[in-house]
């Protein structure tokens, strides 16, 4: 992470919230590619996308969603929030 650590608890600099649960419909079925693209919107145009969660596990659902719409280059911050907060 290149940006300085944000002293505000609960926030990583530049982070945007895309809950992993939003890749499915109310019945738990994976949304189609068009809906996935709409969900990510202009984020898909960024040079680099890094996802995280609490421990690096559920963020993989977002990686899968991104891969289905052509962003196989998205990365996982494996340590996620557990790692980040260890530096606060």
C-alpha positions as protocol buffer text, in pm:
chain_id: "A"
residue {
  index: 1
  type: UNK
  ca { x: 0 y: 0 z: 0 }
}
residue {
  index: 2
  type: UNK
  ca { x: 160 y: 321 z: -114 }
}
residue {
  index: 3
  type: UNK
  ca { x: -62 y: 574 z: 62 }
}
residue {
  index: 4
  type: UNK
  ca { x: 9 y: 679 z: 421 }
}
residue {
  index: 5
  type: UNK
  ca { x: -186 y: 507 z: 694 }
}
residue {
  index: 6
  type: UNK
  ca { x: -514 y: 678 z: 773 }
}
residue {
  index: 7
  type: UNK
  ca { x: -543 y: 727 z: 1149 }
}
residue {
  index: 8
  type: UNK
  ca { x: -922 y: 701 z: 1131 }
}
residue {
  index: 9
  type: UNK
  ca { x: -1019 y: 354 z: 1250 }
}
residue {
  index: 10
  type: UNK
  ca { x: -1218 y: 151 z: 1002 }
}
residue {
  index: 11
  type: UNK
  ca { x: -1091 y: 312 z: 682 }
}
residue {
  index: 12
  type: UNK
  ca { x: -813 y: 239 z: 436 }
}
residue {
  index: 13
  type: UNK
  ca { x: -716 y: 541 z: 226 }
}
residue {
  index: 14
  type: UNK
  ca { x: -892 y: 543 z: -110 }
}
residue {
  index: 15
  type: UNK
  ca { x: -1107 y: 241 z: -27 }
}
residue {
  index: 16
  type: UNK
  ca { x: -1460 y: 213 z: -163 }
}
residue {
  index: 17
  type: UNK
  ca { x: -1721 y: -26 z: -26 }
}
residue {
  index: 18
  type: UNK
  ca { x: -1838 y: -305 z: -256 }
}
residue {
  index: 19
  type: UNK
  ca { x: -1987 y: -571 z: -25 }
}
residue {
  index: 20
  type: UNK
  ca { x: -1923 y: -921 z: -156 }
}
residue {
  index: 21
  type: UNK
  ca { x: -2285 y: -1019 z: -91 }
}
residue {
  index: 22
  type: UNK
  ca { x: -2396 y: -786 z: -372 }
}
residue {
  index: 23
  type: UNK
  ca { x: -2263 y: -1024 z: -641 }
}
residue {
  index: 24
  type: UNK
  ca { x: -2571 y: -1242 z: -589 }
}
residue {
  index: 25
  type: UNK
  ca { x: -2944 y: -1191 z: -607 }
}
residue {
  index: 26
  type: UNK
  ca { x: -3185 y: -1235 z: -314 }
}
residue {
  index: 27
  type: UNK
  ca { x: -3187 y: -1614 z: -372 }
}
residue {
  index: 28
  type: UNK
  ca { x: -2807 y: -1635 z: -360 }
}
residue {
  index: 29
  type: UNK
  ca { x: -2757 y: -1686 z: -734 }
}
residue {
  index: 30
  type: UNK
  ca { x: -2462 y: -1517 z: -903 }
}
residue {
  index: 31
  type: UNK
  ca { x: -2571 y: -1210 z: -1100 }
}
residue {
  index: 32
  type: UNK
  ca { x: -2518 y: -1206 z: -1476 }
}
residue {
  index: 33
  type: UNK
  ca { x: -2223 y: -1033 z: -1639 }
}
residue {
  index: 34
  type: UNK
  ca { x: -2423 y: -722 z: -1730 }
}
residue {
  index: 35
  type: UNK
  ca { x: -2534 y: -679 z: -1369 }
}
residue {
  index: 36
  type: UNK
  ca { x: -2179 y: -739 z: -1246 }
}
residue {
  index: 37
  type: UNK
  ca { x: -2048 y: -471 z: -1486 }
}
residue {
  index: 38
  type: UNK
  ca { x: -2315 y: -229 z: -1367 }
}
residue {
  index: 39
  type: UNK
  ca { x: -2224 y: -303 z: -1006 }
}
residue {
  index: 40
  type: UNK
  ca { x: -1858 y: -216 z: -1061 }
}
residue {
  index: 41
  type: UNK
  ca { x: -1932 y: 80 z: -1291 }
}
residue {
  index: 42
  type: UNK
  ca { x: -1642 y: 313 z: -1365 }
}
residue {
  index: 43
  type: UNK
  ca { x: -1417 y: 123 z: -1123 }
}
residue {
  index: 44
  type: UNK
  ca { x: -1359 y: -120 z: -1410 }
}
residue {
  index: 45
  type: UNK
  ca { x: -1168 y: 155 z: -1595 }
}
residue {
  index: 46
  type: UNK
  ca { x: -905 y: 198 z: -1323 }
}
residue {
  index: 47
  type: UNK
  ca { x: -550 y: 87 z: -1385 }
}
residue {
  index: 48
  type: UNK
  ca { x: -537 y: -117 z: -1066 }
}
residue {
  index: 49
  type: UNK
  ca { x: -806 y: -277 z: -852 }
}
residue {
  index: 50
  type: UNK
  ca { x: -725 y: -425 z: -512 }
}
residue {
  index: 51
  type: UNK
  ca { x: -994 y: -589 z: -299 }
}
residue {
  index: 52
  type: UNK
  ca { x: -991 y: -672 z: 70 }
}
residue {
  index: 53
  type: UNK
  ca { x: -1221 y: -774 z: 353 }
}
residue {
  index: 54
  type: UNK
  ca { x: -1163 y: -866 z: 715 }
}
residue {
  index: 55
  type: UNK
  ca { x: -913 y: -1144 z: 663 }
}
residue {
  index: 56
  type: UNK
  ca { x: -875 y: -1192 z: 286 }
}
residue {
  index: 57
  type: UNK
  ca { x: -1130 y: -1471 z: 244 }
}
residue {
  index: 58
  type: UNK
  ca { x: -1465 y: -1321 z: 140 }
}
residue {
  index: 59
  type: UNK
  ca { x: -1294 y: -1063 z: -82 }
}
residue {
  index: 60
  type: UNK
  ca { x: -1228 y: -1354 z: -320 }
}
residue {
  index: 61
  type: UNK
  ca { x: -1596 y: -1338 z: -417 }
}
residue {
  index: 62
  type: UNK
  ca { x: -1532 y: -987 z: -548 }
}
residue {
  index: 63
  type: UNK
  ca { x: -1224 y: -1115 z: -734 }
}
residue {
  index: 64
  type: UNK
  ca { x: -1441 y: -1375 z: -902 }
}
residue {
  index: 65
  type: UNK
  ca { x: -1699 y: -1112 z: -993 }
}
residue {
  index: 66
  type: UNK
  ca { x: -1430 y: -888 z: -1140 }
}
residue {
  index: 67
  type: UNK
  ca { x: -1281 y: -1177 z: -1337 }
}
residue {
  index: 68
  type: UNK
  ca { x: -1619 y: -1256 z: -1492 }
}
residue {
  index: 69
  type: UNK
  ca { x: -1630 y: -905 z: -1639 }
}
residue {
  index: 70
  type: UNK
  ca { x: -1275 y: -909 z: -1772 }
}
residue {
  index: 71
  type: UNK
  ca { x: -1067 y: -782 z: -1483 }
}
residue {
  index: 72
  type: UNK
  ca { x: -861 y: -1095 z: -1418 }
}
residue {
  index: 73
  type: UNK
  ca { x: -580 y: -860 z: -1314 }
}
residue {
  index: 74
  type: UNK
  ca { x: -758 y: -746 z: -995 }
}
residue {
  index: 75
  type: UNK
  ca { x: -554 y: -821 z: -683 }
}
residue {
  index: 76
  type: UNK
  ca { x: -627 y: -940 z: -333 }
}
residue {
  index: 77
  type: UNK
  ca { x: -480 y: -762 z: -32 }
}
residue {
  index: 78
  type: UNK
  ca { x: -435 y: -1099 z: 137 }
}
residue {
  index: 79
  type: UNK
  ca { x: -383 y: -962 z: 488 }
}
residue {
  index: 80
  type: UNK
  ca { x: -686 y: -739 z: 444 }
}
residue {
  index: 81
  type: UNK
  ca { x: -820 y: -542 z: 740 }
}
residue {
  index: 82
  type: UNK
  ca { x: -648 y: -773 z: 990 }
}
residue {
  index: 83
  type: UNK
  ca { x: -311 y: -674 z: 845 }
}
residue {
  index: 84
  type: UNK
  ca { x: -397 y: -310 z: 791 }
}
residue {
  index: 85
  type: UNK
  ca { x: -510 y: -246 z: 1146 }
}
residue {
  index: 86
  type: UNK
  ca { x: -191 y: -404 z: 1283 }
}
residue {
  index: 87
  type: UNK
  ca { x: -10 y: -91 z: 1160 }
}
residue {
  index: 88
  type: UNK
  ca { x: -242 y: 157 z: 1335 }
}
